[in-house]
Amino acid sequence: MAVDDTFVCAGGVASKDSRIGDRGAPLIKEIGAGDADDFLIGLASWGTGCAFKCVPTVYSRVSSAIE
């Protein structure tokens, strides 16, 4: 599957990335203290499912679905 502008890649840190069963998990940009200003970037879509180093998870970009 190709990665186009409706996706965003993130992660790629060993044992700190999404795994099998995490599909739909949020990718959030934390802004400031507390949760009030946090920004939803994407939802886990696909990847290796194994949290390998240097292999990111692909997230569906939320902004591409908002009109």
Secondary structure, DSSP 8 states (H G I E B T S, - for coil): ----TTEEEEE--TTSS-BTT-TT-EEEE--SSSSTT-EEEEEEEES-SB--TT-EEEEEEGGGT--
